[in-house]
């Protein structure tokens, strides 16, 4: 799925860090909805948070992350242009994670 550094030894700490990051990026987007970098980073935080969430929450987080990443890919300007390759890769990973969560949900 998503590659990331080990954020903490304590269980649940990574989820807390992702949630804190997501809250910060969402606050930035409330002030400036066009800030592509904040939208991209919020999507990554959602995807990271999904890894430690139950299937229902993970599905919602990954769906929202995919929407944000599609918005980044479709954005214009130099900031968006620089993020487009990473956002495209992240979107592919997000779709793969969505498929895994969906498959897992149908098995339950």
FENVEN-V400177 format. One record per residue. N is the residue number from 0. RES is the residue in one letter. PHI is phi as a letter, one per 20 degrees, with the letter a starting at -180 (none if undefined). D_CENTER is the distance of its C-alpha to the mean C-alpha in whole Angstrom. Layout:
# FENVEN-V400177
n,res,phi,d_center
N,RES,PHI,D_CENTER
N,RES,PHI,D_CENTER
This chain:
# FENVEN-V400177
n,res,phi,d_center
0,X,none,12
1,X,e,10
2,X,e,12
3,X,b,12
4,X,f,15
5,X,f,17
6,X,e,16
7,X,a,19
8,X,f,22
9,X,f,22
10,X,g,20
11,X,n,17
12,X,f,17
13,X,f,14
14,X,f,12
15,X,f,14
16,X,f,13
17,X,f,9
18,X,f,11
19,X,f,13
20,X,f,11
21,X,f,9
22,X,f,12
23,X,f,14
24,X,f,11
25,X,f,12
26,X,f,15
27,X,f,16
28,X,f,14
29,X,f,17
30,X,f,20
31,X,b,19
32,X,g,16
33,X,e,17
34,X,f,15
35,X,f,13
36,X,f,12
37,X,f,11
38,X,f,9
39,X,f,8
40,X,f,7
41,X,f,6
42,X,f,3
43,X,f,3
44,X,f,5
45,X,f,3
46,X,f,3
47,X,f,6
48,X,f,8
49,X,f,8
50,X,f,10
51,X,d,13
52,X,d,13
53,X,f,15
54,X,g,15
55,X,f,15
56,X,f,13
57,X,f,10
58,X,f,11
59,X,f,11
60,X,f,7
61,X,f,6
62,X,f,9
63,X,f,8
64,X,f,4
65,X,f,7
66,X,f,9
67,X,f,8
68,X,f,8
69,X,f,11
70,X,f,12
71,X,f,12
72,X,f,14
73,X,e,16
74,X,f,17
75,X,d,20
76,X,o,21
77,X,f,21
78,X,f,18
79,X,f,16
80,X,g,19
81,X,f,18
82,X,e,14
83,X,g,15
84,X,f,15
85,X,f,12
86,X,f,10
87,X,f,12
88,X,f,12
89,X,f,8
90,X,f,9
91,X,f,12
92,X,f,10
93,X,f,8
94,X,f,11
95,X,f,13
96,X,f,11
97,X,f,11
98,X,f,15
99,X,f,15
100,X,f,14
101,X,f,17
102,X,f,19
103,X,f,19
104,X,f,20
105,X,f,23
106,X,e,24
107,X,f,24
